[in-house]
Amino acid sequence: MSEVLTQNQLEQLKKFTVVVADTGDFQTMKEFEPRDATTNPTLILKAAEKAEYAELVDKAVAAKKDSGLSGNALVEAIIDELLVLFGIEILNIVPGRVSTEVDARLSFDTAGTIAKAKDIINLYEEKGISRDRILIKIASTWEGINAAAELEKEGIHCNLTLLFSMAQAVHCAESGITLISPFVGRIMDWYKAKEGRSFEPAEDPGVLSVQSIYDYYKKFGYKTEVMGASFRNKGEILELAGCDLLTISPNLLEELAKSNDPVEEKLSEAASKAKDIEKIEMDENTFRWMFNEDAMAVEKTAEGIRNFAKDIVKLEQMIEGKL
């Protein structure tokens, strides 16, 4: 027992769950030693605006400036290059995988998402990075999940993000997706605004959502990994100890590292398998109806897509300024 007491909560959590850094900041990754890292347009934009990463932005511009492209096509190529350069820097730090996001404006375009994912993977492979170390991040729309299903068949692994409902989770599992990122904090935000109250971690609607998805996957033997994301406090993370993976922001990684309180395993495959859960038969009509019936999921998915799209536009403006 004494060993547990001398270990901080982050070290204890790593015994039950793969810890992933939710940041584009390299220093944080070095400090907390996560296995994987996830990025998104907002995190990349934040990092790209910092002086210490200006060199990467300049490198991406220089790599594509003489490519013969112009206008929007040139800006798009530079952004792809920048996302991949960030990804490679991250892979020099973490031993596992990095998630790189497809432009959120393609969220309802299956063919466009597939094409963009292949462009990103080709860029990584040209630079000597194996596709096994990359997760392509795609929004969990019907079209996005279908695009990911096609990509998975070609050995391009996907991380389905902006996931707020069981409908999205079931379609991902049945489509053979590598990993999903159900959002905890954003679900809680919605209920907090709706009900005008705060929630204890054990009754947090975001936590309960991830627990039910985890239970469903383990009960029916799906291979898709569950990675809880978007945490608002440490309590939410501790309630999901035992989840396949958890992606955690730098400030919460630090909070976990500063505490030596005991961490208990809350989720386990054995416990999930023993639960009485009904199987959902999923097709497009079922998906669209189930999703439509969940006002929180509809609103938060749409809002997330809009916000990621806004940050891609800001990134484009930054690149145009450099040109």
matplotlib code that plots the C-alpha trace (Angstrom):
import matplotlib.pyplot as plt

x = [0.0, 2.9, 3.9, 0.5, 0.6, 3.9, 2.7, 0.9, -2.6, -1.3, 1.1, -1.7, -4.1, -1.6, -1.9, -5.6, -5.8, -3.6, -3.0, -3.0, -2.0, -4.7, -2.4, -0.2, 2.5, 5.6, 6.9, 3.8, 4.3, 7.9, 6.9, 4.0, 5.1, 1.8, 1.7, -0.2, -1.2, -4.2, -4.4, -7.3, -7.5, -8.0, -4.9, -2.7, -3.9, -3.0, 0.5, 1.1, 0.5, 3.3, 6.8, 8.5, 6.6, 7.0, 9.8, 7.4, 4.9, 7.7, 9.0, 5.5, 5.2, 8.7, 8.0, 5.0, 5.7, 7.3, 4.9, 3.2, 0.0, -1.7, -4.7, -6.8, -5.0, -1.7, -3.0, -4.7, -1.4, 0.5, -2.0, -1.7, 2.0, 1.8, -0.5, 1.9, 5.0, 3.4, 2.4, 6.0, 7.4, 4.9, 5.9, 9.5, 8.3, 5.5, 6.1, 2.6, 0.3, -0.8, -4.3, -4.4, -7.7, -9.4, -10.8, -14.1, -15.8, -15.7, -17.8, -20.8, -18.7, -17.7, -15.6, -14.0, -13.0, -11.5, -9.5, -8.2, -7.3, -5.3, -3.5, -2.5, -1.4, 0.6, 2.4, 3.3, 4.5, 6.6, 8.4, 9.0, 6.2, 4.3, 0.5, 0.2, 1.4, -1.3, -5.0, -7.1, -9.5, -13.0, -16.3, -18.8, -21.4, -23.1, -20.9, -17.8, -18.2, -18.9, -15.7, -13.7, -15.1, -13.7, -10.3, -10.0, -10.3, -7.1, -5.3, -5.8, -6.7, -9.3, -10.3, -13.9, -14.3, -17.2, -19.0, -21.9, -24.4, -24.9, -26.1, -22.7, -20.9, -22.8, -22.3, -18.6, -18.2, -20.1, -18.0, -14.8, -13.4, -10.0, -10.9, -13.7, -13.4, -16.7, -16.7, -17.3, -17.0, -19.1, -22.0, -21.8, -21.7, -24.9, -26.8, -25.4, -26.8, -30.0, -30.7, -28.9, -26.9, -23.6, -22.9, -20.8, -18.4, -20.3, -23.5, -21.9, -23.9, -20.7, -19.2, -22.3, -22.4, -18.8, -19.5, -22.5, -20.6, -17.7, -20.1, -21.8, -18.5, -17.2, -20.5, -20.7, -17.0, -16.3, -12.6, -13.1, -11.2, -13.0, -11.0, -12.8, -12.1, -12.9, -12.6, -13.7, -12.3, -10.1, -13.2, -14.5, -11.2, -11.0, -14.6, -13.4, -10.2, -10.1, -11.5, -9.3, -7.7, -8.3, -7.0, -6.2, -5.3, -2.0, -3.6, -5.5, -2.4, -0.6, -3.4, -3.2, 0.6, 0.4, -2.0, -1.1, -4.7, -5.6, -7.1, -9.6, -10.4, -14.0, -14.4, -13.5, -14.3, -15.4, -17.9, -19.3, -19.7, -21.8, -24.3, -27.7, -27.6, -29.8, -28.2, -29.1, -29.6, -28.1, -28.9, -29.1, -32.8, -32.1, -29.0, -30.6, -33.7, -31.7, -29.4, -32.2, -34.0, -30.9, -31.0, -27.7, -25.8, -27.3, -26.4, -22.9, -21.9, -23.0, -21.4, -18.1, -17.9, -18.6, -15.9, -13.2, -14.1, -13.7, -10.2, -9.2, -10.3, -8.1, -5.2, -5.7, -5.7, -2.4, -0.9, -2.1, -0.4, 2.9, 2.5]
y = [0.0, 2.4, 2.4, 3.6, 6.4, 7.6, 7.6, 10.7, 10.4, 10.7, 7.7, 5.7, 6.5, 5.3, 1.8, 1.6, 3.8, 5.0, 8.8, 11.0, 14.7, 17.0, 19.8, 21.1, 22.2, 20.1, 21.1, 19.7, 16.4, 16.1, 16.9, 14.5, 11.6, 10.6, 7.7, 9.5, 13.1, 14.6, 17.9, 19.9, 23.2, 25.2, 23.7, 24.0, 27.7, 28.4, 26.8, 28.4, 31.9, 31.4, 32.7, 29.4, 27.7, 30.4, 28.4, 25.5, 27.9, 29.4, 25.9, 24.9, 28.1, 27.6, 23.9, 24.8, 28.3, 27.1, 24.2, 25.9, 26.2, 29.6, 31.1, 28.8, 25.6, 27.0, 28.0, 24.6, 22.8, 24.9, 24.1, 20.3, 20.7, 22.6, 20.0, 17.2, 19.1, 19.6, 15.9, 14.8, 17.0, 15.4, 11.9, 12.7, 13.1, 10.5, 6.8, 6.2, 8.0, 11.5, 12.5, 15.0, 16.5, 16.8, 20.2, 20.5, 22.1, 18.6, 17.1, 16.4, 15.4, 11.7, 11.8, 15.1, 13.7, 10.5, 12.6, 14.9, 12.1, 10.4, 13.7, 13.9, 10.3, 10.6, 13.7, 11.7, 8.7, 10.9, 12.2, 8.6, 8.3, 5.0, 5.4, 3.1, 6.1, 8.4, 8.7, 10.8, 12.9, 13.2, 14.7, 12.0, 12.8, 10.1, 11.1, 11.4, 7.9, 6.4, 8.1, 6.7, 3.2, 3.4, 4.7, 1.9, -0.7, 0.9, 0.7, 4.4, 4.5, 7.1, 8.9, 10.0, 13.2, 15.5, 12.4, 13.1, 10.2, 6.5, 6.7, 8.0, 5.5, 2.5, 3.5, 4.0, 0.5, -1.2, 0.6, -0.8, 2.6, 2.4, 5.0, 7.4, 10.5, 11.0, 14.5, 14.7, 18.4, 19.8, 17.4, 18.6, 22.3, 21.8, 20.2, 22.8, 25.6, 23.7, 22.8, 25.7, 23.5, 21.9, 18.1, 15.9, 13.8, 10.6, 12.0, 14.2, 13.6, 13.6, 10.9, 8.8, 9.1, 7.7, 5.0, 3.8, 3.8, 1.9, -0.7, -1.2, -1.7, -4.2, -6.0, -6.7, -7.2, -4.2, -3.5, 0.3, 2.0, 4.6, 7.7, 10.1, 13.7, 17.4, 17.4, 20.3, 19.0, 16.3, 14.5, 13.7, 12.0, 10.0, 8.7, 7.2, 5.5, 2.2, 3.7, 2.5, 6.0, 9.5, 12.6, 15.3, 19.0, 20.3, 22.1, 18.9, 16.7, 19.0, 18.8, 15.0, 15.0, 17.2, 15.0, 11.7, 10.7, 7.1, 6.4, 3.6, 1.7, 2.7, 0.9, -2.6, -5.0, -7.7, -5.5, -4.2, -7.7, -8.7, -5.8, -6.3, -4.1, -4.3, -4.4, -1.5, -2.4, 0.5, 1.8, 5.3, 5.9, 4.7, 6.8, 10.0, 9.5, 8.6, 11.5, 13.9, 12.8, 13.9, 17.7, 18.0, 15.8, 17.7, 21.1, 20.2, 18.4, 21.4, 23.9, 21.9, 21.7, 25.4, 26.3, 24.1, 25.5, 29.1, 28.2, 26.7, 30.0, 31.9, 29.6, 30.3, 34.0, 33.6, 31.7, 34.3, 37.0, 35.0, 34.8]
z = [0.0, 0.8, -2.9, -3.9, -1.4, -2.7, -6.3, -7.5, -9.1, -12.6, -12.0, -10.4, -13.3, -15.8, -14.3, -15.4, -18.4, -21.3, -20.6, -23.7, -23.8, -25.1, -26.3, -29.1, -26.6, -26.8, -23.3, -21.6, -23.3, -22.2, -18.7, -18.2, -20.5, -22.0, -24.5, -27.2, -28.0, -29.6, -31.5, -33.0, -35.0, -31.8, -30.1, -33.2, -33.7, -30.0, -30.5, -33.9, -32.4, -29.9, -30.7, -30.0, -32.8, -35.4, -37.0, -37.7, -39.4, -41.5, -42.4, -43.6, -45.7, -47.2, -48.1, -50.2, -51.5, -54.7, -55.2, -58.2, -56.2, -55.6, -53.8, -51.6, -52.8, -51.6, -48.2, -47.8, -48.7, -46.2, -43.4, -44.2, -44.1, -40.8, -39.2, -40.2, -39.0, -35.6, -35.6, -36.4, -33.6, -31.2, -32.4, -31.5, -27.9, -27.4, -28.0, -29.4, -31.8, -32.7, -33.8, -36.7, -37.6, -41.0, -41.9, -40.0, -43.0, -44.6, -41.8, -44.1, -47.1, -47.1, -50.3, -49.3, -45.9, -47.4, -49.9, -47.2, -44.8, -47.6, -48.3, -44.7, -44.5, -47.7, -46.2, -43.1, -45.1, -47.4, -44.3, -43.1, -40.5, -40.5, -40.8, -37.7, -35.6, -36.9, -36.0, -38.5, -36.5, -38.0, -36.6, -35.7, -38.3, -40.3, -43.3, -41.2, -39.7, -43.1, -44.4, -41.5, -42.2, -45.8, -44.5, -41.9, -44.7, -46.2, -42.9, -42.1, -38.4, -37.3, -34.1, -34.3, -32.3, -31.3, -30.1, -27.7, -28.1, -28.1, -31.8, -32.8, -30.6, -32.0, -35.6, -35.0, -33.4, -36.1, -38.7, -37.3, -36.2, -34.2, -31.5, -30.4, -28.3, -26.4, -24.9, -21.1, -20.2, -23.1, -22.2, -18.6, -19.8, -21.7, -18.8, -16.4, -18.5, -19.1, -15.4, -13.8, -11.4, -11.1, -10.8, -8.6, -10.7, -10.0, -11.4, -14.1, -17.3, -19.4, -17.1, -17.3, -21.1, -21.4, -18.8, -20.8, -24.1, -22.5, -21.0, -24.4, -26.3, -23.7, -23.4, -27.1, -27.7, -30.0, -30.7, -31.0, -28.2, -25.9, -25.1, -22.8, -23.8, -22.9, -19.1, -16.9, -13.6, -12.1, -10.6, -14.1, -14.9, -11.7, -12.3, -15.6, -14.3, -16.2, -19.5, -22.5, -22.8, -21.4, -23.2, -20.6, -20.9, -19.4, -16.3, -15.3, -15.9, -13.5, -10.9, -11.0, -10.7, -7.6, -5.6, -3.9, -3.1, -4.0, -7.5, -7.8, -11.0, -11.8, -15.2, -16.1, -19.0, -16.6, -14.8, -18.2, -19.6, -16.6, -17.2, -18.7, -21.9, -24.9, -28.4, -30.8, -34.4, -36.3, -39.8, -41.2, -40.2, -36.6, -36.4, -37.6, -35.4, -32.2, -32.8, -33.5, -30.3, -28.3, -28.2, -26.4, -29.0, -31.9, -30.4, -29.2, -32.4, -34.5, -32.2, -32.1, -35.9, -36.2, -33.7, -35.2, -38.7, -37.3, -36.0, -39.4, -41.0, -38.4, -39.3, -43.0, -42.3, -40.4, -43.3, -45.8, -43.7, -43.9, -47.7]

ax = plt.figure().add_subplot(projection="3d")
ax.plot(x, y, z, "-o")
ax.set_aspect("equal")
plt.show()
